[in-house]
Amino acid sequence: MIAERDNAKYSFARESRLLIVAKAKVWASEGWQVVITDPDGKAYQAAEFDQLAAA
């Protein structure tokens, strides 16, 4: 997961899918631009986070 806002950038890796999705939703709700990338390199935007949680 990568979260960016203004001049700040944070990344989180190797956490459970559910934890990353929950964290990404919180950061996105606080105005961060968040992208989750899966092990195959596919990137998911905020609108797709629920799809990841259900998989």
Phi, psi and omega per residue, in radians:
M1 nan 2.363 3.050
I2 -2.189 2.290 3.111
A3 -2.133 2.294 -3.130
E4 -2.313 2.479 3.040
R5 -2.790 2.343 -3.098
D6 0.910 -2.115 -3.140
N7 -1.816 0.248 -3.109
A8 -1.849 2.517 3.120
K9 -2.509 2.255 3.116
Y10 -2.224 2.547 3.070
S11 -2.354 2.564 3.138
F12 -2.307 2.386 -3.109
A13 -2.416 2.800 3.005
R14 1.037 0.661 3.023
E15 -1.940 2.871 3.127
S16 -1.063 2.649 -3.111
R17 -1.017 -0.772 -3.119
L18 -1.122 -0.681 3.112
L19 -1.154 -0.756 3.129
I20 -1.111 -0.755 3.134
V21 -1.094 -0.772 3.133
A22 -1.095 -0.790 3.130
K23 -1.102 -0.739 -3.134
A24 -1.093 -0.705 3.126
K25 -1.105 -0.732 3.131
V26 -1.113 -0.854 -3.127
W27 -1.084 -0.733 3.128
A28 -1.105 -0.670 3.134
S29 -1.168 -0.353 3.118
E30 -1.660 0.199 3.034
G31 1.673 0.108 3.118
W32 -1.452 2.572 2.988
Q33 -1.486 2.001 -3.004
V34 -2.089 2.387 3.057
V35 -2.325 2.335 3.034
I36 -1.885 2.289 3.094
T37 -1.995 2.242 -3.130
D38 -1.452 3.010 -3.105
P39 -1.036 -0.394 3.120
D40 -1.507 -0.056 3.107
G41 1.635 0.053 3.105
K42 -1.353 2.297 -3.120
A43 -1.701 2.426 3.125
Y44 -2.090 2.299 3.080
Q45 -1.578 3.018 -3.073
A46 -0.947 -0.656 -3.129
A47 -1.140 -0.307 -3.095
E48 -1.787 0.015 -3.067
F49 -1.069 -0.667 3.129
D50 -1.116 -0.606 3.091
Q51 -1.056 -0.691 3.112
L52 -1.190 -0.688 -3.101
A53 -1.157 -0.566 -3.087
A54 -1.405 -0.339 -3.074
A55 -1.258 nan nan
